[in-house]
Amino acid sequence: MASHSDPVIGLLGGTGLEGRGLALRWCAAGHLVVIGSRDAVRARDVARRTGDVLHGCAGARRPTGTDNRAAAEQASVAVLCVPYSAHAAVLQEVGRQLAGKVLVDVAVPLEPPNVWVASPPEAGSAAAEAQALLGSGTRVVAAFQNVAAGKLLSLDEPIDCDVLVCGDDPDAKALTLRLVSDARMRGLDAGPLANARVVDGLTSVLIGINRRYGSTSAGLRITNLPDSGRPAS
């Protein structure tokens, strides 16, 4: 369970399926969570309903809701959950509030209508774009791109999917890996932020697999690792 010394998690664009699922899981683990949105009223409503779901859950904390800028201000680690179409606009809005903090970028560049075809941006990945826009003062990590958002909302069901975590700052990656574990998933260090372009592309691969095989939640598992799931020293 989280302790009172743990960071405050700000979910930017946190009212969608992915944001709501992550909020639910981190609140259940005892983290302090602030749900952000362009619409503060909607964010407060989602926070209230999330807290109601957790009623009676031992050790859980109720989230709060506000606008994205205030959520970024209150957070010590921010998680960007917006669709890629809103990615740059939200980053420009909250860039000053993210200075000196960790940003976990969940966004994946998808090009409708053929979202099952990988469409990397010029920078290579959404997270690389975020790092370029925010500058070195913000430590950007890419994670959760390959997790089916709907699965996050069910605390009673295990998520059969690993989370690949890419970033250039070791401490930021270590924090993100701990948050992955607190969300009841296995996180794996997938190398530098440059590798996020590969992880982003796998999302399109999974979308295509879902489409062909009649699924909605295909995931990735990395096999033949030591039982600890920790990197070798």
N, C-alpha and C positions, 0 to 999 in steps of 0.2 A: 504493500500500500504506500501511497505517497505520503510525505511528511510536510509539515508546514513550511519547511525551508525550500521546498521544490518550486520551480518556476511557475509563473502564471502563463497559461497557454491562451493566446488570442487566435481565434478562428476567423480569418478574414473571408467574407463570403460564406459564412458557416451555416447558412439556413438551408442549403441543399442537402441531398442524401448523404454525400460524403462528409460534409461538415457536421451534420446532425449525428451520424454514426460515430465519428471520432469523438465528438463532445460527450456522447453517451458513455463510451468506453473509458475515456479519461476521467470523467466525473465519477464513474463507478469505482475507478482505481484510487479515488481520493484527491485528484488534482483540482486546482482552481482553474476554471475555464471561463473565458469571456467569448461569447458568440457575437461576431460582428456581421453587419449587413449594410447595404446602401440605405435600407429602411430600418431605422432603429426600432420602430414599433413591431415589425415582423421579427426582428432579432429577439426582442424581449418575449414575444409570444412563443417562439421556438424554445427559448431558454426555460420558460415556465413549463411547457409541455415535456421537455426533457427531464426537468426536475421531478415532475409528477410520475414519470415512468420509473424513476429511481427511488420513489418513496418506499421506505422500509429496507432499502439495500444498505447493509452495514458498511460504514466507512465512506459512503458516497457523499459528494458535495453537490449542491445545486449550482448550475451555471448561472451567469448573468448575461444580459443581452444589451447591445448598444450599436452605434454606427461603426463602420470599419475604422475610421480614424481614431476614435476613442478606444476601440479594442486594441489597435496597434500600440497606442500610447500606454495602456495598462499592462500589456503583455511584456514578459521578458523573452519569450519565444513565440513567434507568430507562425501560423500555418495558413498558407494561401490555398483556399479550396475553390476558387472561382473557375468557371469555364475559361478556356483559353481566349475566347473572344473578348473577355473582360480583363484579361491578365495585365496588360500594360497600363490600362486606365487606373486600376486599383493600386498598382505599384506606384504610379505617379502621385496618386492621392495620399498615400501613407508613407512615402519614402523617408520623410524627415523623422517620423515616429519610429521607423525601423532602424535608425542609425545605432550602431553598437550592439545590435541584437542578432539572434539566430532567426532565419526565415526558412521554414520547411515548405518547399514548393511542391504541390500535388498536381499542378496543371499539366495537361498533355496537349500538344498541338495536334488538332484533328481538323481535317479539311472536308467538310460536308460537300456532297453526299457520300463520298467514298471514304468513310472514316476507317475502313478496314485496310486502307493503304497508308503506310507511314508517310508523313508529310513534315519532315523536320524544318524548322526555321533556319535562317542564315546562321544564327549563333549556334545551332546544333540541337538545342533543347529549350524548353520553357525556363528551366532553372538557370541555364547559362544566360538567357536574356535578362532574367531578374538580376543576376549578379552584375551584368554589365550596366544595367540601368541604375542599380542602387549603389554600386561602387564597393570598394574593399571594406568599408566601414560596417557593412552588413554581411554576415556569414551565411551564405545560401547553401541549403542541402536539398537534394531531390529525394522524395520518398512517396510511397503509397500509390504510385501511378497505376500499378497493375492489380489493385484490389477492387473487386466488385463492390460498388458503393452500397448496394442493398444488403449485402452480407453484414456490414458493420452495424446495422440497426438491430440485429438479433444477438443479444448477449448470451443466450442459451445455446447457440450453435457455434461449434468451432469453425474457424476460417481456414480452409485448406489451401493456403497460399503464403509464400514467403514474401517479405518486403525487402526489395533491393534499395540500399541507401547509398547515394553518391554525394561526395562533397570534398572540398579541398582543406577544410579545417578539421583536424582530428577531434577537438573537443566538441565542436558542433555536431559531428557525426556520432560521437559517443552519446551525447544527449538525445539525439534523434533515435538511436537504437534502443535507448532505455524507454523512450516514449512508445516505440513500436511494441516492446515487450509488455508495457503497462496496458496497451490496447489489446493484449492477448493474441499477439502474432509473433512470428519469428522474424527478426530483422537480420540482414546480412550486409556487411560492408562490401559494397560493389565497386569501390575504388573512387577515383577523382570525379569531380563534377563533369568533366568531359565525357564520362561514360553514361551520363544521363540521357544522351541522345539515343543510345541503344535501348535503355529501359523505356523511354518514351515510345520508341518504335514497337516494342513488344506489346504495348497496349493495343495498337492497331492489329497486330497479329492475333491477340486474344479476341478482339471484337469479331474478326473474320471467323475464327474457330467457333465462337458462340453462334454466329449466323449459320454456318454450315451444319453444325451438329445439334441445333435446336436447344442450346443452353443460354443462360444469362449470366453465368458467374464462373467461367473458366479462369483458372489461376495458374501460377508458376510455383514449382517446387524444385529446389536445388538439392540433389541427392548425393549420397556417398560422402557426407561430411562427418567429422568426429561428432560424437553424441553431444558434446558441449555446445556445438554451433558457434564456437568462438575462434577467431583467427589464431593460427599457430604463432608462437612467439619467435 
